[in-house]
Amino acid sequence: GKTFLSQITIEYLNKIKVLSKEHGFKVLLLPVPTSIEKKAILDKYDKKEIAENGLSDMFELYLGNMEYLDADIFLDGTHFKDPDKYREMYKKKWIR
């Protein structure tokens, strides 16, 4: 299947992981709200590479929390028509 992470992404996430251990912080990747039209595409990606590259801890909140929203709220399938509305929703969900 298609790869979920590019080689450059894997390289940089591992560099960030090393820095996080050196400096005592934890990195958690959070999913952005995504158009429902992209769900089938994302489901086809091979996500095994996350564990194979030692990145499972960074993705612990990502894959299980993907939020798919109606396509009509996006300009182009990626960018919101009303980003301020969804920025607040996202902040309330993730920032404590």
C-alpha positions as CSV (number, residue, x, y, z in Angstrom):
1,G,0.0,0.0,0.0
2,K,0.9,3.6,0.0
3,T,3.2,4.9,2.7
4,F,1.7,7.1,5.3
5,L,5.0,8.9,6.1
6,S,7.7,10.1,3.6
7,Q,11.3,9.2,4.3
8,I,12.0,12.9,5.1
9,T,9.1,12.9,7.6
10,I,10.5,9.8,9.3
11,E,14.0,11.3,9.5
12,Y,12.8,14.6,11.0
13,L,10.4,12.9,13.5
14,N,13.2,10.8,14.7
15,K,15.4,13.9,15.1
16,I,12.6,15.6,17.1
17,K,12.3,12.4,19.2
18,V,16.0,12.5,20.0
19,L,15.8,16.2,21.0
20,S,12.7,15.5,23.1
21,K,14.7,12.8,25.1
22,E,17.7,15.1,25.4
23,H,15.6,18.1,26.7
24,G,12.9,16.3,28.6
25,F,9.7,17.0,26.6
26,K,7.2,14.7,24.9
27,V,5.9,15.2,21.4
28,L,2.4,14.2,20.5
29,L,1.1,14.6,17.0
30,L,-2.6,15.7,16.8
31,P,-4.8,15.2,13.7
32,V,-6.4,18.1,12.0
33,P,-10.0,17.9,11.0
34,T,-10.2,16.4,7.6
35,S,-12.8,16.3,4.8
36,I,-14.8,13.1,4.7
37,E,-13.9,12.8,1.1
38,K,-10.3,12.0,2.1
39,K,-11.2,9.2,4.5
40,A,-11.1,6.4,1.9
41,I,-7.7,7.6,0.7
42,L,-6.2,7.9,4.2
43,D,-7.6,4.5,5.2
44,K,-5.5,2.9,2.4
45,Y,-2.2,4.1,3.7
46,D,0.1,1.6,5.3
47,K,0.4,2.8,8.9
48,K,2.7,0.0,10.0
49,E,5.6,2.1,9.2
50,I,4.9,4.3,12.3
51,A,5.7,1.4,14.6
52,E,8.5,0.1,12.4
53,N,10.3,3.4,12.7
54,G,9.8,3.7,16.4
55,L,7.3,6.5,16.2
56,S,4.2,4.9,17.9
57,D,4.5,7.1,21.0
58,M,4.3,10.3,18.9
59,F,1.2,9.0,17.1
60,E,-0.7,7.7,20.2
61,L,-3.4,10.4,19.9
62,Y,-3.3,10.8,16.1
63,L,-4.8,7.8,14.3
64,G,-7.5,7.0,16.8
65,N,-8.7,10.6,16.9
66,M,-9.1,11.4,13.2
67,E,-12.1,13.6,12.8
68,Y,-13.8,13.7,9.4
69,L,-16.2,16.6,8.6
70,D,-18.6,17.3,5.8
71,A,-16.8,18.2,2.6
72,D,-18.9,21.4,2.1
73,I,-17.2,23.2,5.0
74,F,-13.9,23.0,3.1
75,L,-12.8,25.3,0.3
76,D,-10.7,22.7,-1.4
77,G,-10.9,19.5,0.7
78,T,-8.1,20.8,3.0
79,H,-8.7,24.4,4.0
80,F,-11.8,25.5,5.9
81,K,-14.2,28.1,4.5
82,D,-14.5,29.6,8.0
83,P,-11.2,28.7,9.8
84,D,-11.9,30.8,12.9
85,K,-15.0,28.7,13.7
86,Y,-13.0,25.4,13.6
87,R,-9.9,26.8,15.2
88,E,-11.9,27.4,18.4
89,M,-13.4,23.9,18.2
90,Y,-10.0,22.4,17.9
91,K,-8.5,24.5,20.7
92,K,-11.3,23.4,23.0
93,K,-10.7,19.7,22.2
94,W,-6.9,19.6,22.5
95,I,-5.6,22.5,24.5
96,R,-6.0,22.3,28.3
